[in-house]
Amino acid sequence: MAMSAGKAQRLPKVAPLSSKAYGKRNEGDWKSTLKLFVEEVSRLKEETDALKSTRNDIEASWQKAVEKMKILTDENCLSQHALESLLDEERKKSLAVVKEKEDLLVKLKCADEKCAAKEKEVRRLADMVETEKIRHSVSVALHEKAMEKKETQYRAELHLQEKRLEEMQHELQQQLKRQESELLAKDILLEKERKRWRNWHEGYENENSSDMPQIKGASCACRLSPEATMNFADISSSTPFMAHVPFSVPPDDDDARNVSKKSRLEAARQQLRRINGKSKEDVTLISLSKLNHLQEHFRH
């Protein structure tokens, strides 16, 4: 049947000729009409061949179906015999079940008698439970009263603690505001000191650059003593700088003086950069640590 269906699907579809197509064909010459007629005849022949093949396929499938029906009838007979044997077995089982049911009814009567005795015992125990419930309810009422007293005490204590916490919170907020204002004031002072230091440093460099062609013959050891260099290295950004550092300038070789002056100025610049950066980092770190400490204390 599947083969016949497949062949039937492969058959060429012949579309019916419309009146317009028929008129157009009549308009042509007799050769074109003859050619079309031959094509139609060949199509019809192909369709008949396909129908014959499908008919043969249908007959073959019908024979197969008949053979399958015979096989199914034989299997049906065998299944009927098997069902009869199963029914006999089920009848025997049902008889056994009936006997078991009778035995269970006898056992059920015995169980009912036992249940009646157990019910009496349960009633006695229920009476005992009721008396225990009454005693327990009295003790629970006393315990609830005691718990209510404790709860009122705890609530009063909690209320006092909440008030204390609110006061502490207010104090901490005030401290935080004060610390913030102090830090802002310190930052402003630090910025002022830095500006003063920059102005002093620029004036110092300008004066040194103007004094370079006038001063000659100073040596490296006499230009800057060890005590002056140590005092210059200990300069901090928090102290104001408005005056020159005094230096003794004895006459010496010009080349040695120029080299020592350049090296001294470069060392002073590097030292000042380090001092400025370190002081800025120290102040910012201190302010940040104080703020973090206050915020953590406020949260706790």
Phi, psi and omega in degrees: 000324179292322179294318180296321178295321178294319179292323178297327177288331180282352182296140179290137179272123180262114180279136179293143181285128176279168181293325179293316179297321180295321179294321180294320178296322178294334180290333181285185180276177185288339180290317179295320178295322179294319179298317178295323179296317179297319179297319179296320180295317179296323177295317179297323178295318178298320179295318179295319178298319179295320178295322178296316180296320178294324178296317178298319179297319180296319179297318180295317179294325178297318178297319178297321179295322179296317179297319178296323178296321177297316179298319180294322177296319177297316179296325179296319178297316179297319180294326177297317177298319180295321178295321178298317179295321178295321178297320177298317179296320179295324177297316178298318179296321179296322176297319179295323179294322179298317178297317178297323179297318179297318178297320179294326177297320178297315179296326180294322177298317178297320180293324177298319179297318179295323180296323178298318179294320179294326178297320177299317180295323180294320178299318179297317179293327178295321176299318178297321180295322179298316178297320179293325177297319180297314178298317181295322179297322178296313180295324178294321179298316178297317180296321179296321177298314179298320179294323177298319178298314179297322180295319177297319178297314180298320179297319178297316178297318179297322178297316178296317179297322177297319177298316179298318179297320177297318178297316178297321179297317178298315179299317180295322176297318178296318178298320179297317178297317179297317179297320179296317179295319178298318179296320177297317179297319178295319177299319179296316178298319179297319179296320177298316180296322178295318178298317178298319179295319178297315179299317179296318182295318178296318178296323179295316179295319179297319179294320178295319180293328178283332181274354184299310182287345183272321186268126179223155173078039177253135180272166182290322183286326183272336181296317184223111180285161178299325180293322180292319179296321179294319178294323179291325179288335182272012181291135178246155181286346181278350181256141181287146179235106181233358183230161179284155171275127185288134178230139174271132188234083174281153181288140180203192182299139183293316183296314180297322180295316181296317180295316181293324179294317179296315180296321179294318179296319179295318178296321179294319178298314180298318180296321179293321177298317179298317182296316180298313180295318181294317180295321179295316179295320180297315182295316180294320179295319179297315181296318179294320179295321178295316179297317179297319179297317179294320179295319178295318178296322178294321179294317180290000000 
